[in-house]
Amino acid sequence: MSNPFIFDADIADLIIRTRSLSDDLARILADGGPSDADLVDAPFLDRFVVVPRMRPALAGIATGHPILGDRRIVSSELFAIDCDAGWARTFSRFYRIGRPAGAARGRDQ
């Protein structure tokens, strides 16, 4: 059977990731935000900005990113953010967020 999908991706991984995103967004809607357990291992993103793409994303200085390490990054698509509570959910994961770009100090500083 030929591949019926219009993009080259690991479909099984995409299903897992979209289910995880869907479950997280449902919990955010029901509970008002992520749990402490959701954020305990989340990478920290400081001096962040929301950047325009096909769908908005975050850019900033990451610490503890499981794939990209500690460096300046652009995230996957942004789905939810609460700057006052210090978190964001992108397609791939939760982030703990610090100060926006240009701010004097951040939450974890």
N, C-alpha and C positions, 0 to 999 in steps of 0.2 A: 504494500500500500504506500502510495506517495504521501509526502507531508502536505496536509491541507492548509497549514498555517502560512500567513503572508509574511512572517518574519522568522528569522533564524534565532530561536531561543530554546532553552531547556524548558519545555512546557510543564513538566512535573514540578520543577523549581518555581516557575511562575505561578502555578496553582497554589503552592504552599505559601508563597509570599503575598499573593492577593488575599488569600483566606486570613492570614495573620493581620494584614492591614484592615480588612473588614471587621474582624473580631475586635481589634484595638479601637477602631472608630466607633463601633457600637458601645464599647465600655466607656469611652470618653463621653459619648452622648448620654448614656445612662447615669454615669457617676460624676460627670463634670470635669474629668481629667484622668490621667493615668495614675496607677497605684505607685506606691514607693517601690514595689518589686519591679515594676516596668522600668523605672529610672535608675535602679541601683547600679547596673552595669552599662548604662547608656553613655556613649561618648559625650564629652563636654565640648560645646562650640561657643567660642568667645569672639568678640568683635564681629558679630554676624550682621548680615544684611539679607533681605529677601531680594532675589535676583529674578528678572523676568526671563522666562523660557517658554516653551509651549505651555507649560504649567509652572507656576512659581517654584523656586527652589531656595535653599539657604546657601550662603557662602560665608566662610569665616575660618578661624583658626581652631582646628580640632585637636583634642587631647583624648587619647584612649580609643580611637576609632579601630574596630576590630580588623578592618581590611586596609585602610589608608594610613593608619598610624597617627603620629603627631605632626600635623602640617596644615597648611592652608588647603581647604577643600571646597568643592561645590557639591551639595547633596543631591540625592534623587528628588523627585517631585515632592513638594510640600503639601500636606493634606490638612494639618491642624497645628496651631501655635497659640500659646498663652504666654506672652512675655512677662506678665506679672507673676505667674506661677513658675516660670523658668523652664518650660519644656516645649518641644515641638515633635510632631510625628511626620516623617517623610514616608515615601513608599517603602523604603528599606528598614527603617528603625526609628526608635525614639532618640531624641537628643535632649540633654540638659543644656539649656542655653544661658549664657552669661550676659555680658553687656553688648548692646548693639554697637556697631562701628561708630566711632566718634564719641562714645560715652566715657565718662571719667572713671567709673569703677563698676565691677560686676558682682554678682551674687556670691560666687565662690572665690573671690579675690581677697 
